[in-house]
Amino acid sequence: MDVKKIVLLIGALVIAAVTAVMARNMFTGAGAPSASATAVVPAGPEVLVSTRALPVGTIIDAEALRYQAWPEGLVQNAYYIKGEAAVNPADLLGTVVRTEITAGQPISQGALIKPGDRGFLAAALGPGMRAITVAVSATSGVAGFVFPGDRIDLVLTQEVPGGGDGPPLRASETIIRNIRVLATDQRMNVRNEEGKPVVKSVSTVTLEATPKIAEKIAVAQTIGQLSLSLRSLADNSAELEMAIASGEVEVPEGDDPNAEKRLLLAVAAKPTDKNTTYTLGADVSRFQRSTVPSKAAPIDGAGGAAVAGVPAAVPVGPIVRVARGNTVTVVPVGAK
């Protein structure tokens, strides 16, 4: 073999080996870039914001507010600033929203009204609603476990004497559903210094109702005894499904979650006096009545009805009682 060709081949192999070594050192020697943790700089002071949409008349609870960092250039003096505000967030529990607050919006000092302030109860009422007070006892008031902001049903218990001499018909009826409690006694905030609810028996409860429902409640208090039936927080979804099925509300078109949320809030905040239920004494005990006692019409000796003002003659001898609906007629058979 030609010596010149051998030298060229050896040189090519050396160059290839050197290139391979350099390439390997280039790729293996360069380490992956290390990620250095950057300290998060707060956007600004922490201000008190709403965790959800708060319509006018909403009673503030512990889950409605929280502190959140806010750009310093957008902070206003009316905001509740952490460490600077003279009011503790726990002191705002039980206050009422005076102007509508959207979710995530800072709470301004003029947006809330405190118990005892002028116009506090009027601010707690929704548009077109009225406040009416009912008397309750330890048993009819759920032993003090009803707090402002809860939803209840009103149950009317009464006795219907009818025209007969027997025991009266005893009945209970749910006359109003999903009505909001505004105050117990004269308090709209039943929490202690730690912000926890305080269970206490009350004698009066103030409710939020439409003008027509307020009239019904006023009449119901003269008919019989009213009892409070505390509703579950999970009943709102069931009420919405029933309202949609009955056609009371129209489902918005499209897939807008905000529209559905507004619909749910509207149904949840609406008391109703429809689809009421009742229970009779006979439904509880077999020894109670299921109908109103009726009084038999007076009869004369011949079996006919007595004339007004004339006492009915007492039949002598065997008789036959003929019942026609609620009227019972006694007919003598004429035996001697």
C-alpha positions as CSV (number, residue, x, y, z in Angstrom):
1,M,0.0,0.0,0.0
2,D,1.1,3.5,-0.7
3,V,2.7,5.2,2.3
4,K,1.0,8.5,1.4
5,K,-2.4,6.9,1.6
6,I,-1.6,5.3,5.0
7,V,-0.6,8.6,6.4
8,L,-3.7,10.3,5.2
9,L,-5.9,7.5,6.7
10,I,-4.1,7.7,10.1
11,G,-4.6,11.5,10.1
12,A,-8.3,11.2,9.3
13,L,-8.7,8.7,12.2
14,V,-6.9,11.0,14.6
15,I,-9.0,14.0,13.6
16,A,-12.2,11.9,13.9
17,A,-11.2,10.7,17.4
18,V,-10.3,14.3,18.5
19,T,-13.6,15.6,17.2
20,A,-15.6,12.8,19.0
21,V,-13.9,13.6,22.3
22,M,-14.5,17.3,22.0
23,A,-18.2,16.7,21.1
24,R,-18.6,14.4,24.1
25,N,-17.0,17.0,26.4
26,M,-19.2,19.7,25.0
27,F,-22.5,17.9,25.7
28,T,-21.6,16.2,29.0
29,G,-19.7,19.1,30.5
30,A,-22.5,21.6,30.2
31,G,-24.8,21.1,33.2
32,A,-28.6,21.8,33.1
33,P,-29.5,25.4,34.1
34,S,-30.3,25.5,37.8
35,A,-33.6,27.1,38.8
36,S,-33.1,29.6,41.5
37,A,-36.1,30.4,43.7
38,T,-37.1,34.0,43.5
39,A,-38.6,35.6,46.5
40,V,-42.3,36.5,46.0
41,V,-42.7,40.2,46.7
42,P,-46.1,41.1,48.0
43,A,-48.1,43.2,45.6
44,G,-49.0,45.6,48.4
45,P,-50.8,45.7,51.7
46,E,-53.5,43.2,52.5
47,V,-57.1,44.5,52.4
48,L,-60.3,42.9,53.3
49,V,-62.2,41.5,50.3
50,S,-65.4,39.5,49.7
51,T,-65.1,35.8,49.0
52,R,-68.3,35.6,47.1
53,A,-70.9,38.0,45.6
54,L,-72.8,39.8,48.4
55,P,-76.1,41.3,47.3
56,V,-77.8,44.1,49.2
57,G,-79.2,42.9,52.5
58,T,-76.7,40.0,52.9
59,I,-75.8,39.3,56.6
60,I,-72.0,39.0,56.8
61,D,-70.7,35.7,58.2
62,A,-67.2,34.4,58.9
63,E,-66.9,32.8,55.4
64,A,-67.8,36.0,53.5
65,L,-64.6,38.0,54.1
66,R,-60.8,37.4,53.9
67,Y,-57.6,39.4,53.6
68,Q,-55.8,39.6,50.2
69,A,-52.7,41.4,48.9
70,W,-53.7,44.4,46.9
71,P,-51.6,46.7,44.6
72,E,-50.4,49.6,46.7
73,G,-51.3,52.2,44.1
74,L,-54.9,51.0,44.2
75,V,-55.4,51.0,47.9
76,Q,-57.9,53.6,49.2
77,N,-58.4,55.0,52.7
78,A,-61.9,53.5,52.8
79,Y,-60.6,49.9,52.7
80,Y,-60.1,47.7,55.7
81,I,-56.3,47.4,55.7
82,K,-54.7,44.6,57.7
83,G,-52.8,46.0,60.7
84,E,-54.2,49.5,60.2
85,A,-57.9,49.3,60.4
86,A,-59.4,50.1,63.8
87,V,-62.1,47.4,63.3
88,N,-61.4,43.7,63.7
89,P,-62.9,41.5,61.0
90,A,-64.7,39.6,63.8
91,D,-66.5,42.8,64.6
92,L,-68.0,42.9,61.1
93,L,-69.9,39.6,61.7
94,G,-73.6,40.2,61.7
95,T,-73.4,43.5,59.7
96,V,-75.5,44.0,56.6
97,V,-74.5,44.9,53.1
98,R,-75.7,48.3,52.2
99,T,-74.4,48.4,48.6
100,E,-73.9,45.4,46.3
101,I,-70.4,43.9,46.5
102,T,-69.0,41.6,43.8
103,A,-66.7,38.6,44.5
104,G,-63.1,39.6,45.2
105,Q,-64.0,43.3,45.6
106,P,-62.4,45.2,48.6
107,I,-64.8,46.0,51.4
108,S,-65.2,49.7,51.9
109,Q,-66.2,51.1,55.3
110,G,-69.4,52.6,53.9
111,A,-70.6,49.4,52.3
112,L,-71.6,47.7,55.6
113,I,-74.1,48.9,58.2
114,K,-73.9,47.6,61.8
115,P,-76.6,46.5,64.2
116,G,-78.1,49.4,66.1
117,D,-77.3,51.9,63.4
118,R,-80.2,53.8,61.9
119,G,-81.8,52.0,59.0
120,F,-80.1,48.7,59.8
121,L,-83.2,46.6,59.5
122,A,-84.4,48.4,56.4
123,A,-80.9,47.7,54.8
124,A,-81.3,44.0,55.6
125,L,-84.5,43.8,53.7
126,G,-84.4,42.8,50.0
127,P,-86.2,44.9,47.4
128,G,-89.9,44.7,47.7
129,M,-89.7,42.7,51.0
130,R,-91.3,43.4,54.4
131,A,-90.3,42.5,58.0
132,I,-92.9,40.9,60.3
133,T,-92.4,39.5,63.8
134,V,-94.0,36.3,65.2
135,A,-94.0,35.1,68.8
136,V,-92.3,31.8,69.6
137,S,-91.6,29.7,72.6
138,A,-88.7,27.3,73.4
139,T,-90.4,24.5,71.5
140,S,-91.9,26.4,68.6
141,G,-88.6,28.4,68.1
142,V,-86.4,25.3,67.7
143,A,-84.9,25.8,71.2
144,G,-82.9,28.8,70.2
145,F,-81.1,27.1,67.3
146,V,-82.5,29.5,64.8
147,F,-80.1,32.4,63.9
148,P,-80.3,35.5,61.8
149,G,-79.7,34.5,58.2
150,D,-81.2,31.0,58.5
151,R,-84.1,29.8,56.3
152,I,-87.2,28.3,57.9
153,D,-90.6,27.0,57.2
154,L,-93.7,28.2,59.1
155,V,-96.1,25.5,60.4
156,L,-99.6,26.5,61.6
157,T,-101.2,24.2,64.2
158,Q,-104.9,24.7,64.9
159,E,-108.1,23.0,66.1
160,V,-111.3,23.1,64.0
161,P,-114.3,22.5,66.2
162,G,-117.0,22.3,63.5
163,G,-120.7,22.1,64.4
164,G,-120.7,18.8,66.3
165,D,-120.4,17.9,69.9
166,G,-117.4,15.6,69.4
167,P,-113.7,16.4,69.8
168,P,-112.4,19.1,67.3
169,L,-110.3,18.3,64.3
170,R,-106.6,18.8,65.0
171,A,-104.4,19.8,62.0
172,S,-101.0,21.3,61.2
173,E,-100.1,22.9,57.9
174,T,-96.9,24.2,56.4
175,I,-98.2,27.6,55.2
176,I,-94.9,29.3,54.2
177,R,-91.6,27.8,53.0
178,N,-88.1,29.1,52.6
179,I,-88.5,32.3,54.6
180,R,-85.4,34.2,55.9
181,V,-84.8,35.0,59.6
182,L,-83.8,38.7,60.0
183,A,-83.5,38.9,63.8
184,T,-84.2,37.0,67.0
185,D,-85.7,39.1,69.7
186,Q,-84.1,42.5,69.0
187,R,-80.7,41.1,67.9
188,M,-79.5,40.5,64.4
189,N,-76.1,39.2,65.6
190,V,-76.1,36.3,68.1
191,R,-72.3,35.7,68.3
192,N,-69.9,36.1,71.1
193,E,-66.6,37.9,71.2
194,E,-64.9,34.9,69.4
195,G,-67.4,35.1,66.6
196,K,-69.2,31.8,67.5
197,P,-73.0,31.5,67.5
198,V,-74.6,31.7,71.0
199,V,-77.6,29.4,71.5
200,K,-80.3,31.2,73.4
201,S,-84.1,30.8,73.7
202,V,-86.0,33.7,72.2
203,S,-89.5,35.0,72.5
204,T,-89.9,36.7,69.1
205,V,-88.4,36.2,65.6
206,T,-88.5,38.7,62.8
207,L,-88.9,37.3,59.3
208,E,-88.4,38.7,55.8
209,A,-91.6,38.2,53.6
210,T,-93.4,39.6,50.6
211,P,-96.3,41.9,51.4
212,K,-98.8,39.1,50.6
213,I,-97.0,36.6,52.7
214,A,-96.7,39.1,55.6
215,E,-100.6,39.4,55.5
216,K,-100.9,35.6,55.7
217,I,-98.6,35.4,58.7
218,A,-100.5,38.1,60.5
219,V,-103.8,36.2,60.0
220,A,-102.2,32.9,60.9
221,Q,-101.1,34.2,64.3
222,T,-104.8,34.7,65.1
223,I,-105.9,31.2,64.0
224,G,-103.5,29.0,65.9
225,Q,-99.9,28.5,67.0
226,L,-97.0,29.1,64.6
227,S,-93.9,26.9,64.8
228,L,-90.5,27.3,63.1
229,S,-89.1,24.5,61.1
230,L,-85.4,25.0,60.3
231,R,-84.4,24.2,56.8
232,S,-81.2,22.5,55.6
233,L,-78.6,24.5,53.6
234,A,-78.8,21.7,51.0
235,D,-82.5,22.4,50.3
236,N,-81.7,25.2,47.8
237,S,-80.8,22.8,45.0
238,A,-83.9,20.8,45.5
239,E,-86.0,24.0,45.5
240,L,-84.4,25.1,42.3
241,E,-85.2,21.7,40.6
242,M,-88.8,21.9,41.7
243,A,-89.2,25.5,40.5
244,I,-87.7,24.6,37.1
245,A,-90.0,21.5,36.8
246,S,-93.1,23.5,37.7
247,G,-92.2,26.3,35.3
248,E,-91.9,29.0,38.0
249,V,-88.5,30.0,36.7
250,E,-87.0,29.8,33.2
251,V,-83.6,28.3,32.6
252,P,-81.3,30.7,30.8
253,E,-80.0,29.7,27.4
254,G,-76.4,28.9,26.9
255,D,-73.8,27.6,29.3
256,D,-73.2,30.8,31.3
257,P,-72.3,29.8,34.9
258,N,-72.9,33.3,36.2
259,A,-76.5,33.3,34.9
260,E,-77.1,29.9,36.5
261,K,-75.6,31.2,39.8
262,R,-77.9,34.3,39.7
263,L,-80.8,32.0,39.0
264,L,-80.0,29.8,42.0
265,L,-79.6,32.8,44.3
266,A,-82.9,34.3,43.2
267,V,-84.8,31.0,43.9
268,A,-83.0,30.5,47.2
269,A,-83.9,33.9,48.4
270,K,-87.6,33.7,47.5
271,P,-90.1,32.6,50.1
272,T,-93.2,30.8,48.8
273,D,-96.7,30.0,50.0
274,K,-97.4,27.4,47.2
275,N,-97.3,23.6,47.4
276,T,-98.2,23.6,51.0
277,T,-98.7,20.4,52.9
278,Y,-100.9,19.4,55.9
279,T,-101.3,16.7,58.5
280,L,-104.5,15.7,60.3
281,G,-105.0,14.2,63.7
282,A,-106.0,10.9,62.1
283,D,-102.6,10.8,60.3
284,V,-100.9,10.7,63.7
285,S,-103.2,8.6,65.8
286,R,-106.0,6.2,64.9
287,F,-108.0,7.7,67.8
288,Q,-108.1,11.2,66.3
289,R,-110.5,12.7,63.8
290,S,-109.9,12.9,60.0
291,T,-112.9,15.2,59.4
292,V,-114.6,18.2,61.0
293,P,-117.3,17.1,63.4
294,S,-120.8,17.8,62.0
295,K,-124.0,18.2,63.9
296,A,-127.1,16.3,62.8
297,A,-130.1,18.4,61.7
298,P,-133.0,18.5,64.3
299,I,-135.9,16.3,63.3
300,D,-139.6,16.2,64.2
301,G,-141.6,13.2,65.3
302,A,-142.6,12.3,61.7
303,G,-139.0,12.1,60.6
304,G,-138.8,15.5,58.9
305,A,-136.7,18.5,59.8
306,A,-138.0,20.6,62.7
307,V,-139.4,24.0,62.1
308,A,-137.2,26.8,63.3
309,G,-138.1,27.8,66.8
310,V,-140.2,24.7,67.4
311,P,-138.7,22.0,69.5
312,A,-138.5,18.6,67.8
313,A,-140.7,15.8,69.2
314,V,-138.9,12.8,70.6
315,P,-140.0,9.7,68.6
316,V,-141.5,6.8,70.6
317,G,-140.8,3.3,69.7
318,P,-138.4,1.7,67.2
319,I,-136.7,4.2,64.9
320,V,-134.5,4.0,61.8
321,R,-131.6,6.5,61.3
322,V,-131.2,7.5,57.7
323,A,-127.9,9.3,56.8
324,R,-127.8,11.4,53.7
325,G,-124.3,12.9,53.6
326,N,-123.8,14.9,56.7
327,T,-127.5,15.0,57.5
328,V,-129.0,12.2,59.8
329,T,-132.8,11.8,59.9
330,V,-134.6,9.7,62.5
331,V,-137.7,7.8,61.1
332,P,-140.0,6.0,63.5
333,V,-141.2,2.6,62.2
334,G,-144.6,2.9,63.9
335,A,-144.4,-0.1,66.2
336,K,-146.7,-0.1,69.3
